[in-house]
């Protein structure tokens, strides 16, 4: 069960007036509804400036919550609404009763409380729900507080970190296993019929599912802005800022990166959000040249 609502909607109505504010709210809720549909969830109802929806499991709900935040960021950058909008999200996984187009039960009450605990641009859930996530997603949660929930007692609540915030350098470095890792002057990226070269004239590229990326990758498991690749002091670094992680294969060695950065050396393949063992089709090839 997931709730997402617009932060500061009262101020929005005060600033824009009812008609213009309603248009902003409607556009935002439509965007959120599109994300729910993309993850095969169900919109139960919209309540004023809030959307209430369900998903099949905690992992899907988490990925949908991240996509909601990322999609709204992109919409704000593109001027989709008259003024930028922020949302807060709370969710909890558990049994509920569905009848007459509505849902009831403890999971609904807990999820609503999580949404109330969240601040603008936050995703809040229970530690109980976080424990159901794959280890890769669990690593992006952090303890926030304890909250008393009626009928449940005291519950531990956590925040899911969806933004590129605290990216660290990975201890496993492909440069230790790659062949021919010399003093690189440029990096060539190839995806389908797109080729992009990074060098001193163009030092950075963003890859992801969003059409606004420098290379838009048609991988359903990819985040909208999944990775950055940038040149720093004659070395190229891949910086993961995704929900599902990035797999890099070079010289027969596979490395998974999530909210970390690694140095790219030699040549190899990059898979956004999907493990190499899953036979991903949307691969990006890279090669250091010069």
C-alpha positions in Angstrom: 0.0 0.0 0.0 1.5 3.3 -1.1 0.4 6.9 -0.6 2.0 9.9 -2.4 0.9 13.4 -1.9 1.9 16.9 -3.0 3.9 18.8 -0.4 2.7 22.3 0.4 -0.5 22.1 -1.5 -2.2 24.6 0.8 0.5 27.2 -0.1 0.1 26.2 -3.8 -3.6 27.2 -3.7 -2.9 30.4 -1.8 -0.3 31.4 -4.4 -2.0 30.4 -7.6 -5.7 30.4 -6.7 -8.1 27.5 -7.0 -8.3 27.0 -10.8 -4.6 27.2 -11.5 -3.6 25.1 -8.5 -6.2 22.4 -9.4 -4.6 22.2 -12.8 -1.1 21.7 -11.3 -2.5 19.0 -8.9 -4.3 17.2 -11.7 -1.2 17.1 -13.9 0.9 15.8 -11.1 -1.6 13.1 -10.1 -1.8 12.0 -13.8 1.9 11.7 -13.9 1.9 9.6 -10.7 -0.9 7.4 -12.1 1.1 6.7 -15.2 4.0 5.5 -13.0 1.6 3.2 -11.1 0.4 1.7 -14.4 4.0 1.2 -15.6 4.6 -1.0 -12.6 1.3 -2.8 -13.0 -0.1 -1.4 -9.8 -3.6 -0.3 -9.1 -4.7 3.3 -8.3 -7.4 2.8 -5.6 -8.4 6.5 -5.5 -7.1 10.1 -5.4 -8.0 12.1 -2.4 -7.5 15.9 -3.1 -3.7 16.1 -3.7 -3.0 12.5 -2.8 -2.9 9.2 -4.7 -3.5 5.9 -3.0 -2.3 2.8 -4.8 -1.3 -0.9 -4.3 1.4 -3.1 -5.7 2.1 -6.8 -5.8 5.1 -6.7 -3.5 7.5 -4.4 -1.6 10.2 -4.4 -4.2 7.9 -3.2 -7.0 6.4 -0.6 -4.7 9.9 0.7 -3.9 10.9 0.9 -7.5 7.6 2.7 -8.3 8.2 5.2 -5.5 11.7 6.0 -6.9 10.2 6.4 -10.4 7.6 8.7 -9.1 10.2 11.0 -7.6 12.5 10.8 -10.7 9.6 11.4 -13.1 8.4 14.4 -11.1 12.0 15.8 -11.1 12.0 15.4 -14.9 8.6 17.0 -15.2 9.7 20.0 -13.1 12.8 20.4 -15.2 10.6 20.4 -18.4 8.1 22.9 -17.0 5.2 20.4 -17.1 3.4 22.4 -14.5 3.2 26.2 -13.8 5.4 25.8 -10.7 7.7 23.0 -9.6 6.0 20.4 -7.4 7.4 18.1 -4.7 5.8 15.0 -3.4 6.3 12.9 -0.3 5.7 9.1 -0.3 5.0 6.6 2.4 4.3 2.9 2.0 4.0 -0.4 3.9 3.6 -4.0 2.7 1.0 -6.2 4.4 -2.4 -7.8 4.0 -5.5 -5.7 3.3 -9.1 -6.1 2.5 -10.4 -4.9 -0.9 -14.1 -4.2 -1.3 -16.3 -1.9 -3.3 -13.3 -0.3 -5.0 -11.6 0.6 -1.7 -9.0 -1.1 0.6 -9.0 -1.4 4.4 -6.8 -2.9 7.1 -3.7 -2.3 9.1 -1.4 -2.0 6.1 -3.5 1.0 4.9 -3.2 2.7 8.2 0.5 2.1 8.6 1.2 3.3 5.0 -0.8 6.5 5.6 1.2 7.1 8.8 4.5 6.6 6.8 3.3 9.2 4.3 2.5 11.6 7.2 6.0 11.1 8.5 7.7 11.9 5.2 9.0 15.3 4.2 9.1 16.7 0.7 11.1 14.5 -1.7 11.3 11.7 0.8 10.3 8.1 0.6 9.5 6.6 4.0 8.6 3.0 4.9 8.7 0.6 7.8 11.8 -1.4 8.7 9.5 -4.4 8.4 8.9 -3.6 4.8 12.5 -2.8 4.1 13.5 -6.3 5.3 11.4 -7.8 2.4 13.6 -6.0 -0.2 16.6 -7.5 -2.0 19.9 -6.8 -0.3 20.8 -4.3 -3.0 17.7 -2.2 -2.2 18.1 -2.6 1.5 21.5 -1.0 1.3 19.8 2.2 0.3 17.7 2.5 3.5 18.6 4.4 6.7 17.0 4.5 10.1 14.9 7.6 10.7 12.9 7.2 14.0 10.5 5.1 15.9 6.7 5.9 15.6 3.8 4.7 17.6 1.1 3.2 15.3 -2.3 2.6 16.7 -3.0 -1.1 16.9 0.6 -2.0 16.0 2.6 -0.3 18.8 6.0 1.2 18.2 7.4 0.6 14.8 10.9 1.4 13.3 10.7 3.7 10.3 13.3 4.1 7.6 14.0 6.3 4.6 14.7 4.9 1.2 17.5 7.0 -0.4 16.5 7.5 -4.0 18.7 10.5 -4.9 22.3 10.5 -5.9 23.6 11.4 -2.5 26.6 9.7 -0.8 28.1 8.0 -3.8 31.2 6.2 -2.7 34.3 4.9 -4.5 34.1 1.2 -5.0 36.8 -1.0 -3.4 36.9 -3.4 -6.4 38.5 -1.5 -9.3 38.3 -2.9 -12.9 41.7 -1.3 -13.5 43.2 -4.1 -11.6 41.9 -6.7 -14.0 41.6 -4.9 -17.3 44.1 -5.4 -20.1 45.8 -2.4 -21.6 44.7 0.2 -19.2 46.9 3.0 -20.3 46.7 6.8 -20.2 43.3 7.1 -21.8 42.4 10.3 -23.7 38.9 9.4 -24.9 36.1 6.9 -24.2 33.8 5.6 -27.0 30.2 4.6 -26.0 28.0 2.6 -28.4 24.4 1.7 -28.0 22.3 0.4 -30.9 23.0 3.0 -33.7 24.2 5.7 -31.2 27.9 6.4 -30.7 29.2 9.0 -28.3 32.8 10.0 -27.6 33.9 11.5 -24.3 37.2 13.5 -24.2 38.6 16.8 -23.0 36.1 18.6 -25.2 33.1 16.7 -23.7 33.8 15.3 -20.3 30.5 13.8 -19.1 27.5 11.8 -20.3 24.3 10.7 -18.6 22.8 7.3 -19.5 19.4 6.1 -18.5 15.8 5.4 -19.5 14.8 9.0 -19.9 14.7 10.4 -23.5 16.5 13.5 -22.2 19.7 11.5 -21.4 22.7 11.7 -23.6 22.2 8.1 -24.4 18.6 6.9 -23.8 18.6 3.1 -23.1 15.4 1.1 -23.6 15.9 -1.1 -20.6 12.8 -1.4 -18.3 15.0 -2.0 -15.3 17.0 1.2 -15.8 16.4 4.4 -13.8 15.6 7.5 -15.7 19.1 8.9 -15.1 20.9 5.7 -14.3 24.6 6.5 -14.5 27.0 9.3 -15.2 30.3 8.7 -16.9 32.8 11.5 -16.5 36.4 12.3 -17.3 38.6 13.3 -14.3 42.4 13.8 -14.6 42.7 11.6 -17.7 40.6 8.8 -16.2 37.0 7.8 -16.9 34.7 7.0 -14.0 31.2 5.4 -14.0 29.0 6.7 -11.3 25.8 4.8 -10.5 22.9 6.8 -9.2 20.2 4.1 -9.8 17.7 2.0 -8.0 18.7 -1.4 -9.5 22.4 -1.0 -9.9 24.7 -1.3 -12.9 26.7 -4.3 -14.2 30.0 -3.8 -15.9 31.9 -6.6 -17.7 35.5 -6.2 -18.8 38.1 -8.8 -19.5 35.9 -11.6 -18.3 35.3 -10.0 -14.9 31.8 -8.8 -13.8 31.3 -6.1 -11.3 28.0 -4.8 -9.9 27.9 -1.1 -8.9 25.2 0.6 -6.9 25.5 4.1 -5.6 29.2 3.8 -6.1 31.8 4.7 -8.7 34.4 2.7 -10.5 37.1 3.5 -13.0 36.5 2.2 -16.5 39.5 0.7 -18.3 40.1 -1.2 -21.5 36.8 -2.2 -23.1 33.7 -3.9 -22.0 29.9 -4.0 -21.6 27.6 -2.0 -19.4 24.1 -3.2 -18.4 21.7 -0.8 -16.7 19.6 -2.4 -14.0 19.9 -6.0 -15.2 22.4 -8.6 -14.3 24.6 -10.1 -17.0 23.4 -13.6 -16.0 19.9 -12.5 -17.1 21.1 -12.1 -20.7 20.3 -8.4 -21.0 19.6 -7.2 -24.6 20.1 -3.5 -24.1 23.9 -3.4 -23.6 26.2 -0.4 -23.9 29.6 -1.0 -25.2 32.6 1.1 -24.1 36.2 1.2 -25.2 39.1 3.5 -24.2 40.9 4.9 -27.2 44.1 6.8 -27.7 
